[in-house]
Amino acid sequence: MSAVNDSEFQFSVFLLTGIPGQEDIHIWVSIPICVMYAVSIVGNSVILFIIKTDRTLHEPMYIFLSMLAVIDLGLSISTIPTILDVFLFNSGEISLHACFAQLFFIHSFQFTESSILLLMAFDRFVAIRNPLRYASILTLPRITKIGLVFLLRGVAVVLPFPLLLKRYRYCRANVLSHSYCLHQEVMTLACADIRVNSIYGLVVTLLTVGLDSLIIFFSYVMILKTVLSVVSQAESLRALNTCVSHLCAVLLFYTPELGLTLIHRFWKGSSPMLLILLGYISLLIPPLINPIVYSVKSKHLRERVIRAFIR
């Protein structure tokens, strides 16, 4: 099933693809993918367990880290079934409703992760700019309310995606270029005018991921301005060192995410392999690297992780 000119025909399934033209090595590619998923799930689960059980880690920075770990777990779990199904069993069929559900969860988790990274930037800004009021500004009830608001924001802005896609007929083609479903690709297969989806998707991306990244950038401008005003060079380096983990998480998330969005919408003649590579980087790398970076850079968390495994 590829392309069909009859507009009365309706596909009942989409076909997911792994690496086009390299189907014979899919089984070998599945090995590092399985390893990355296993490390991601174990690493984020360990982070959550340690932060929950150790009361000395019940501080704003670690609470935000636990939120990030939950989002990374959700993102991994929502993509594992189809990716492994394609690479392990060469079975890429997915029903339309299952595809709509998957893209809803993927985009919801991605937009919520963008919000959590914004909160973590605000956490670093308050800790460096106004350390004496840090504990009074970022209280546990306030953090809980803000986290819930951003979670609801991520769900609310993505909910129209599957509802809009469900109205269309899919008769042009049913082959997707990824081993998972994305809104910006699924909508192009519809036999209908998709301007509403395209405009809404772009506006939502700009007002969530785009706006969050812009605010994060300005927060680090203010952080850098504050750090440079400190006389002691040792104190300046110590303050900047607390931001390294968050900066790594920001770069790992926003670089492939924004690149994938821009290429899908404005660079139609781009290499398919570039799209595939950016797609897997945006889904696999942040959940894998985030717990490792934070465990290495945070002395308190690193000590408790080592202590837990030694026991």
C-alpha atoms as a printed R data frame, in Angstrom:
    type eleno elety resid chain resno       x      y      z
1   ATOM     1    CA   MET     A     1   0.000  0.000  0.000
2   ATOM     2    CA   SER     A     2   1.602  3.214 -1.095
3   ATOM     3    CA   ALA     A     3  -0.189  5.951 -3.009
4   ATOM     4    CA   VAL     A     4  -3.818  5.783 -4.155
5   ATOM     5    CA   ASN     A     5  -5.499  8.343 -6.396
6   ATOM     6    CA   ASP     A     6  -9.056  7.332 -5.534
7   ATOM     7    CA   SER     A     7 -10.213  9.901 -2.980
8   ATOM     8    CA   GLU     A     8 -12.982  7.527 -1.840
9   ATOM     9    CA   PHE     A     9 -10.434  5.047 -0.500
10  ATOM    10    CA   GLN     A    10  -9.624  5.226  3.184
11  ATOM    11    CA   PHE     A    11  -6.513  3.655  4.712
12  ATOM    12    CA   SER     A    12  -7.149  1.821  7.978
13  ATOM    13    CA   VAL     A    13  -3.500  1.638  9.025
14  ATOM    14    CA   PHE     A    14  -0.266  3.589  8.717
15  ATOM    15    CA   LEU     A    15   3.032  1.911  7.877
16  ATOM    16    CA   LEU     A    16   5.961  2.921 10.074
17  ATOM    17    CA   THR     A    17   9.505  2.710  8.735
18  ATOM    18    CA   GLY     A    18  12.884  2.393 10.369
19  ATOM    19    CA   ILE     A    19  15.863  3.229  8.160
20  ATOM    20    CA   PRO     A    20  14.739  3.179  4.496
21  ATOM    21    CA   GLY     A    21  16.812  0.822  2.366
22  ATOM    22    CA   GLN     A    22  18.594 -0.629  5.402
23  ATOM    23    CA   GLU     A    23  16.005 -3.155  6.543
24  ATOM    24    CA   ASP     A    24  18.600 -5.942  6.637
25  ATOM    25    CA   ILE     A    25  20.472 -4.257  9.514
26  ATOM    26    CA   HIS     A    26  17.393 -3.358 11.558
27  ATOM    27    CA   ILE     A    27  18.042 -6.218 13.968
28  ATOM    28    CA   TRP     A    28  21.523 -4.854 14.690
29  ATOM    29    CA   VAL     A    29  20.265 -1.295 15.071
30  ATOM    30    CA   SER     A    30  17.713 -2.561 17.589
31  ATOM    31    CA   ILE     A    31  20.513 -3.599 19.993
32  ATOM    32    CA   PRO     A    32  21.813 -0.083 20.815
33  ATOM    33    CA   ILE     A    33  18.223  1.203 20.820
34  ATOM    34    CA   CYS     A    34  17.250 -1.424 23.407
35  ATOM    35    CA   VAL     A    35  20.314 -0.542 25.480
36  ATOM    36    CA   MET     A    36  19.465  3.174 25.361
37  ATOM    37    CA   TYR     A    37  15.875  2.511 26.389
38  ATOM    38    CA   ALA     A    38  16.985  0.256 29.244
39  ATOM    39    CA   VAL     A    39  19.495  2.822 30.527
40  ATOM    40    CA   SER     A    40  16.918  5.617 30.206
41  ATOM    41    CA   ILE     A    41  14.238  3.756 32.147
42  ATOM    42    CA   VAL     A    42  16.600  2.473 34.849
43  ATOM    43    CA   GLY     A    43  18.422  5.800 35.203
44  ATOM    44    CA   ASN     A    44  15.294  7.926 35.517
45  ATOM    45    CA   SER     A    45  13.661  5.388 37.841
46  ATOM    46    CA   VAL     A    46  16.721  5.430 40.117
47  ATOM    47    CA   ILE     A    47  16.667  9.246 40.167
48  ATOM    48    CA   LEU     A    48  12.986  9.222 41.141
49  ATOM    49    CA   PHE     A    49  13.474  6.583 43.838
50  ATOM    50    CA   ILE     A    50  16.427  8.344 45.453
51  ATOM    51    CA   ILE     A    51  14.786 11.784 45.443
52  ATOM    52    CA   LYS     A    52  11.567 10.342 46.892
53  ATOM    53    CA   THR     A    53  13.231  8.335 49.661
54  ATOM    54    CA   ASP     A    54  15.941 10.830 50.695
55  ATOM    55    CA   ARG     A    55  14.377 13.787 52.506
56  ATOM    56    CA   THR     A    56  17.574 15.837 52.204
57  ATOM    57    CA   LEU     A    57  16.908 15.989 48.450
58  ATOM    58    CA   HIS     A    58  13.430 17.474 48.857
59  ATOM    59    CA   GLU     A    59  14.643 20.812 47.523
60  ATOM    60    CA   PRO     A    60  13.331 22.768 44.502
61  ATOM    61    CA   MET     A    61  16.176 21.767 42.174
62  ATOM    62    CA   TYR     A    62  15.709 18.045 42.847
63  ATOM    63    CA   ILE     A    63  11.915 18.275 42.723
64  ATOM    64    CA   PHE     A    64  12.196 19.803 39.245
65  ATOM    65    CA   LEU     A    65  14.652 17.035 38.349
66  ATOM    66    CA   SER     A    66  12.136 14.404 39.469
67  ATOM    67    CA   MET     A    67   9.499 16.063 37.248
68  ATOM    68    CA   LEU     A    68  11.928 15.903 34.326
69  ATOM    69    CA   ALA     A    69  12.571 12.215 35.064
70  ATOM    70    CA   VAL     A    70   8.826 11.449 35.025
71  ATOM    71    CA   ILE     A    71   8.430 13.208 31.665
72  ATOM    72    CA   ASP     A    72  11.442 11.364 30.201
73  ATOM    73    CA   LEU     A    73  10.004  8.040 31.389
74  ATOM    74    CA   GLY     A    74   6.678  8.846 29.776
75  ATOM    75    CA   LEU     A    75   8.345  9.849 26.507
76  ATOM    76    CA   SER     A    76  10.365  6.618 26.425
77  ATOM    77    CA   ILE     A    77   7.407  4.375 27.237
78  ATOM    78    CA   SER     A    78   5.167  6.023 24.631
79  ATOM    79    CA   THR     A    79   7.657  5.335 21.816
80  ATOM    80    CA   ILE     A    80   9.125  1.956 22.835
81  ATOM    81    CA   PRO     A    81   6.386 -0.313 21.387
82  ATOM    82    CA   THR     A    82   6.412  0.944 17.791
83  ATOM    83    CA   ILE     A    83  10.158  1.558 17.498
84  ATOM    84    CA   LEU     A    84  11.065 -1.938 18.719
85  ATOM    85    CA   ASP     A    85   8.248 -3.455 16.667
86  ATOM    86    CA   VAL     A    86   9.781 -1.958 13.519
87  ATOM    87    CA   PHE     A    87  13.424 -2.771 14.252
88  ATOM    88    CA   LEU     A    88  12.993 -6.166 15.923
89  ATOM    89    CA   PHE     A    89  10.075 -7.678 14.020
90  ATOM    90    CA   ASN     A    90   9.903 -5.552 10.832
91  ATOM    91    CA   SER     A    91   6.220 -5.070 11.597
92  ATOM    92    CA   GLY     A    92   5.368 -1.417 11.162
93  ATOM    93    CA   GLU     A    93   1.573 -1.464 10.934
94  ATOM    94    CA   ILE     A    94  -0.274  0.836 13.327
95  ATOM    95    CA   SER     A    95  -3.967  1.681 13.297
96  ATOM    96    CA   LEU     A    96  -5.054  5.268 12.767
97  ATOM    97    CA   HIS     A    97  -6.442  5.623 16.293
98  ATOM    98    CA   ALA     A    98  -3.316  4.110 17.867
99  ATOM    99    CA   CYS     A    99  -1.198  6.516 15.800
100 ATOM   100    CA   PHE     A   100  -3.270  9.513 16.924
101 ATOM   101    CA   ALA     A   101  -2.959  8.382 20.549
102 ATOM   102    CA   GLN     A   102   0.806  7.978 20.259
103 ATOM   103    CA   LEU     A   103   1.385 11.392 18.719
104 ATOM   104    CA   PHE     A   104  -0.816 12.916 21.438
105 ATOM   105    CA   PHE     A   105   1.387 11.446 24.189
106 ATOM   106    CA   ILE     A   106   4.667 12.221 22.398
107 ATOM   107    CA   HIS     A   107   3.830 15.891 21.821
108 ATOM   108    CA   SER     A   108   2.253 16.295 25.283
109 ATOM   109    CA   PHE     A   109   5.393 14.988 26.968
110 ATOM   110    CA   GLN     A   110   7.637 17.110 24.725
111 ATOM   111    CA   PHE     A   111   5.746 20.340 25.415
112 ATOM   112    CA   THR     A   112   5.631 19.555 29.140
113 ATOM   113    CA   GLU     A   113   9.367 18.835 29.171
114 ATOM   114    CA   SER     A   114   9.935 22.250 27.608
115 ATOM   115    CA   SER     A   115   7.956 23.767 30.494
116 ATOM   116    CA   ILE     A   116   9.961 21.828 33.099
117 ATOM   117    CA   LEU     A   117  13.226 23.056 31.568
118 ATOM   118    CA   LEU     A   118  11.843 26.592 31.819
119 ATOM   119    CA   LEU     A   119  11.051 26.043 35.512
120 ATOM   120    CA   MET     A   120  14.561 24.699 36.086
121 ATOM   121    CA   ALA     A   121  16.005 27.826 34.446
122 ATOM   122    CA   PHE     A   122  13.865 29.959 36.779
123 ATOM   123    CA   ASP     A   123  15.141 27.875 39.702
124 ATOM   124    CA   ARG     A   124  18.769 28.608 38.765
125 ATOM   125    CA   PHE     A   125  17.950 32.287 38.202
126 ATOM   126    CA   VAL     A   126  16.416 32.697 41.678
127 ATOM   127    CA   ALA     A   127  19.185 30.672 43.365
128 ATOM   128    CA   ILE     A   128  21.924 32.884 41.851
129 ATOM   129    CA   ARG     A   129  20.151 36.249 41.667
130 ATOM   130    CA   ASN     A   130  18.371 36.182 45.045
131 ATOM   131    CA   PRO     A   131  19.713 33.299 47.163
132 ATOM   132    CA   LEU     A   132  18.379 34.693 50.475
133 ATOM   133    CA   ARG     A   133  14.778 34.480 49.247
134 ATOM   134    CA   TYR     A   134  15.253 31.223 47.341
135 ATOM   135    CA   ALA     A   135  13.462 29.013 49.881
136 ATOM   136    CA   SER     A   136  10.596 31.468 50.386
137 ATOM   137    CA   ILE     A   137   9.965 31.930 46.644
138 ATOM   138    CA   LEU     A   138  10.161 28.289 45.549
139 ATOM   139    CA   THR     A   139   8.054 26.600 48.212
140 ATOM   140    CA   LEU     A   140   6.774 23.042 47.746
141 ATOM   141    CA   PRO     A   141   3.063 24.031 47.343
142 ATOM   142    CA   ARG     A   142   4.010 26.696 44.794
143 ATOM   143    CA   ILE     A   143   6.200 24.272 42.852
144 ATOM   144    CA   THR     A   144   3.381 21.693 42.820
145 ATOM   145    CA   LYS     A   145   0.847 24.207 41.494
146 ATOM   146    CA   ILE     A   146   3.188 25.514 38.794
147 ATOM   147    CA   GLY     A   147   4.084 21.973 37.700
148 ATOM   148    CA   LEU     A   148   0.399 21.025 37.477
149 ATOM   149    CA   VAL     A   149  -0.396 24.150 35.431
150 ATOM   150    CA   PHE     A   150   2.347 23.374 32.919
151 ATOM   151    CA   LEU     A   151   1.240 19.739 32.704
152 ATOM   152    CA   LEU     A   152  -2.309 20.860 31.926
153 ATOM   153    CA   ARG     A   153  -0.916 23.331 29.383
154 ATOM   154    CA   GLY     A   154   0.948 20.551 27.579
155 ATOM   155    CA   VAL     A   155  -2.153 18.346 27.443
156 ATOM   156    CA   ALA     A   156  -4.555 21.157 26.490
157 ATOM   157    CA   VAL     A   157  -2.564 22.500 23.531
158 ATOM   158    CA   VAL     A   158  -1.955 19.011 22.085
159 ATOM   159    CA   LEU     A   159  -5.496 17.652 22.524
160 ATOM   160    CA   PRO     A   160  -6.749 19.335 19.290
161 ATOM   161    CA   PHE     A   161  -4.079 17.475 17.261
162 ATOM   162    CA   PRO     A   162  -5.747 14.014 17.266
163 ATOM   163    CA   LEU     A   163  -9.238 15.553 17.195
164 ATOM   164    CA   LEU     A   164  -8.418 17.502 14.019
165 ATOM   165    CA   LEU     A   165  -6.608 14.563 12.395
166 ATOM   166    CA   LYS     A   166  -9.513 12.229 13.126
167 ATOM   167    CA   ARG     A   167 -11.805 14.285 10.838
168 ATOM   168    CA   TYR     A   168  -9.711 13.648  7.725
169 ATOM   169    CA   ARG     A   169  -9.615 10.834  5.209
170 ATOM   170    CA   TYR     A   170  -6.196  9.303  4.429
171 ATOM   171    CA   CYS     A   171  -6.052  8.162  0.822
172 ATOM   172    CA   ARG     A   172  -2.844  9.637 -0.637
173 ATOM   173    CA   ALA     A   173  -0.315  7.409  1.113
174 ATOM   174    CA   ASN     A   174   0.006  5.598  4.399
175 ATOM   175    CA   VAL     A   175   3.793  5.283  4.765
176 ATOM   176    CA   LEU     A   176   5.416  7.366  7.506
177 ATOM   177    CA   SER     A   177   9.123  8.147  7.475
178 ATOM   178    CA   HIS     A   178   9.597  7.406 11.198
179 ATOM   179    CA   SER     A   179   8.945  4.394 13.410
180 ATOM   180    CA   TYR     A   180   6.532  6.471 15.481
181 ATOM   181    CA   CYS     A   181   3.795  9.015 14.743
182 ATOM   182    CA   LEU     A   182   4.262 12.792 14.644
183 ATOM   183    CA   HIS     A   183   1.537 15.348 13.970
184 ATOM   184    CA   GLN     A   184   3.546 17.347 11.423
185 ATOM   185    CA   GLU     A   185   3.986 14.235  9.266
186 ATOM   186    CA   VAL     A   186   0.634 12.482  9.709
187 ATOM   187    CA   MET     A   187  -1.307 15.584  8.666
188 ATOM   188    CA   THR     A   188   0.474 15.673  5.266
189 ATOM   189    CA   LEU     A   189  -1.076 12.303  4.377
190 ATOM   190    CA   ALA     A   190  -4.642 13.584  4.657
191 ATOM   191    CA   CYS     A   191  -6.772 14.039  1.531
192 ATOM   192    CA   ALA     A   192  -8.030 17.421  2.678
193 ATOM   193    CA   ASP     A   193  -7.064 21.023  3.271
194 ATOM   194    CA   ILE     A   194  -4.686 20.871  6.258
195 ATOM   195    CA   ARG     A   195  -4.060 24.597  6.651
196 ATOM   196    CA   VAL     A   196  -5.841 24.639 10.023
197 ATOM   197    CA   ASN     A   197  -3.585 21.861 11.358
198 ATOM   198    CA   SER     A   198  -0.476 23.448  9.902
199 ATOM   199    CA   ILE     A   199  -1.189 26.919 11.285
200 ATOM   200    CA   TYR     A   200  -2.343 25.638 14.675
201 ATOM   201    CA   GLY     A   201   0.666 23.314 15.017
202 ATOM   202    CA   LEU     A   202   3.097 26.111 14.148
203 ATOM   203    CA   VAL     A   203   1.422 28.591 16.526
204 ATOM   204    CA   VAL     A   204   1.396 26.058 19.367
205 ATOM   205    CA   THR     A   205   5.068 25.208 18.807
206 ATOM   206    CA   LEU     A   206   6.060 28.883 18.793
207 ATOM   207    CA   LEU     A   207   4.020 29.691 21.905
208 ATOM   208    CA   THR     A   208   5.317 26.707 23.869
209 ATOM   209    CA   VAL     A   209   8.716 25.412 22.782
210 ATOM   210    CA   GLY     A   210   9.694 28.657 21.028
211 ATOM   211    CA   LEU     A   211   8.600 30.967 23.850
212 ATOM   212    CA   ASP     A   212  10.055 28.701 26.545
213 ATOM   213    CA   SER     A   213  13.441 28.608 24.801
214 ATOM   214    CA   LEU     A   214  13.414 32.405 24.438
215 ATOM   215    CA   ILE     A   215  12.662 32.936 28.142
216 ATOM   216    CA   ILE     A   216  15.375 30.427 29.069
217 ATOM   217    CA   PHE     A   217  17.847 32.368 26.929
218 ATOM   218    CA   PHE     A   218  16.990 35.674 28.628
219 ATOM   219    CA   SER     A   219  17.145 34.046 32.074
220 ATOM   220    CA   TYR     A   220  20.707 32.933 31.348
221 ATOM   221    CA   VAL     A   221  21.570 36.426 30.133
222 ATOM   222    CA   MET     A   222  20.445 37.704 33.534
223 ATOM   223    CA   ILE     A   223  22.303 34.895 35.315
224 ATOM   224    CA   LEU     A   224  25.493 35.720 33.418
225 ATOM   225    CA   LYS     A   225  25.080 39.404 34.214
226 ATOM   226    CA   THR     A   226  24.688 38.575 37.914
227 ATOM   227    CA   VAL     A   227  27.672 36.217 37.953
228 ATOM   228    CA   LEU     A   228  29.939 38.730 36.196
229 ATOM   229    CA   SER     A   229  29.097 41.317 38.852
230 ATOM   230    CA   VAL     A   230  30.556 39.059 41.547
231 ATOM   231    CA   VAL     A   231  34.061 40.124 42.496
232 ATOM   232    CA   SER     A   232  35.403 36.698 43.412
233 ATOM   233    CA   GLN     A   233  36.259 34.563 40.386
234 ATOM   234    CA   ALA     A   234  35.930 31.363 42.426
235 ATOM   235    CA   GLU     A   235  32.372 32.270 43.433
236 ATOM   236    CA   SER     A   236  31.503 33.104 39.819
237 ATOM   237    CA   LEU     A   237  32.741 29.729 38.582
238 ATOM   238    CA   ARG     A   238  30.936 27.954 41.421
239 ATOM   239    CA   ALA     A   239  27.667 29.666 40.498
240 ATOM   240    CA   LEU     A   240  28.043 28.888 36.794
241 ATOM   241    CA   ASN     A   241  28.923 25.272 37.586
242 ATOM   242    CA   THR     A   242  25.450 24.773 39.075
243 ATOM   243    CA   CYS     A   243  23.957 25.606 35.650
244 ATOM   244    CA   VAL     A   244  26.017 23.162 33.556
245 ATOM   245    CA   SER     A   245  23.621 20.224 33.934
246 ATOM   246    CA   HIS     A   246  20.616 22.323 33.018
247 ATOM   247    CA   LEU     A   247  22.378 23.839 30.011
248 ATOM   248    CA   CYS     A   248  23.197 20.334 28.738
249 ATOM   249    CA   ALA     A   249  19.545 19.306 29.142
250 ATOM   250    CA   VAL     A   250  18.380 22.461 27.318
251 ATOM   251    CA   LEU     A   251  20.730 21.947 24.371
252 ATOM   252    CA   LEU     A   252  19.883 18.234 24.086
253 ATOM   253    CA   PHE     A   253  16.161 18.973 24.005
254 ATOM   254    CA   TYR     A   254  15.771 22.181 22.009
255 ATOM   255    CA   THR     A   255  18.387 21.700 19.280
256 ATOM   256    CA   PRO     A   256  16.887 18.593 17.593
257 ATOM   257    CA   GLU     A   257  13.291 19.542 18.499
258 ATOM   258    CA   LEU     A   258  13.355 22.986 16.880
259 ATOM   259    CA   GLY     A   259  15.447 21.685 13.980
260 ATOM   260    CA   LEU     A   260  12.939 18.895 13.274
261 ATOM   261    CA   THR     A   261   9.990 21.306 13.407
262 ATOM   262    CA   LEU     A   262  11.603 23.829 11.053
263 ATOM   263    CA   ILE     A   263  12.716 21.190  8.548
264 ATOM   264    CA   HIS     A   264   9.270 19.542  8.444
265 ATOM   265    CA   ARG     A   265   7.555 22.857  7.734
266 ATOM   266    CA   PHE     A   266   9.990 24.983  5.731
267 ATOM   267    CA   TRP     A   267  12.652 22.724  4.195
268 ATOM   268    CA   LYS     A   268  10.731 20.163  2.161
269 ATOM   269    CA   GLY     A   269  13.726 19.141  0.075
270 ATOM   270    CA   SER     A   270  15.861 18.106  3.029
271 ATOM   271    CA   SER     A   271  17.555 14.730  3.284
272 ATOM   272    CA   PRO     A   272  15.238 12.008  4.694
273 ATOM   273    CA   MET     A   273  18.151 10.657  6.727
274 ATOM   274    CA   LEU     A   274  18.567 14.042  8.428
275 ATOM   275    CA   LEU     A   275  14.907 13.979  9.504
276 ATOM   276    CA   ILE     A   276  15.225 10.409 10.758
277 ATOM   277    CA   LEU     A   277  18.426 11.181 12.667
278 ATOM   278    CA   LEU     A   278  17.016 14.302 14.327
279 ATOM   279    CA   GLY     A   279  13.846 12.412 15.208
280 ATOM   280    CA   TYR     A   280  15.683  9.644 17.020
281 ATOM   281    CA   ILE     A   281  18.023 12.112 18.734
282 ATOM   282    CA   SER     A   282  15.071 14.137 20.069
283 ATOM   283    CA   LEU     A   283  13.367 11.016 21.464
284 ATOM   284    CA   LEU     A   284  16.245  8.828 22.627
285 ATOM   285    CA   ILE     A   285  19.078 11.092 23.741
286 ATOM   286    CA   PRO     A   286  17.520 13.465 26.336
287 ATOM   287    CA   PRO     A   287  15.974 10.669 28.477
288 ATOM   288    CA   LEU     A   288  19.276  8.809 28.248
289 ATOM   289    CA   ILE     A   289  21.681 11.647 29.018
290 ATOM   290    CA   ASN     A   290  19.712 13.743 31.538
291 ATOM   291    CA   PRO     A   291  19.980 11.341 34.515
292 ATOM   292    CA   ILE     A   292  23.653 10.676 33.737
293 ATOM   293    CA   VAL     A   293  24.594 14.366 33.537
294 ATOM   294    CA   TYR     A   294  22.711 15.323 36.695
295 ATOM   295    CA   SER     A   295  24.126 12.358 38.619
296 ATOM   296    CA   VAL     A   296  27.666 13.297 37.595
297 ATOM   297    CA   LYS     A   297  27.369 17.055 38.197
298 ATOM   298    CA   SER     A   298  25.363 16.983 41.449
299 ATOM   299    CA   LYS     A   299  27.598 15.883 44.299
300 ATOM   300    CA   HIS     A   300  24.732 15.130 46.697
301 ATOM   301    CA   LEU     A   301  22.803 13.096 44.146
302 ATOM   302    CA   ARG     A   302  25.923 11.275 42.975
303 ATOM   303    CA   GLU     A   303  26.806 10.235 46.524
304 ATOM   304    CA   ARG     A   304  23.324  8.862 47.136
305 ATOM   305    CA   VAL     A   305  23.270  6.982 43.840
306 ATOM   306    CA   ILE     A   306  26.611  5.358 44.673
307 ATOM   307    CA   ARG     A   307  25.435  4.592 48.198
308 ATOM   308    CA   ALA     A   308  22.252  2.975 46.892
309 ATOM   309    CA   PHE     A   309  24.160  0.679 44.526
310 ATOM   310    CA   ILE     A   310  26.798 -0.195 47.122
311 ATOM   311    CA   ARG     A   311  24.061 -1.326 49.485
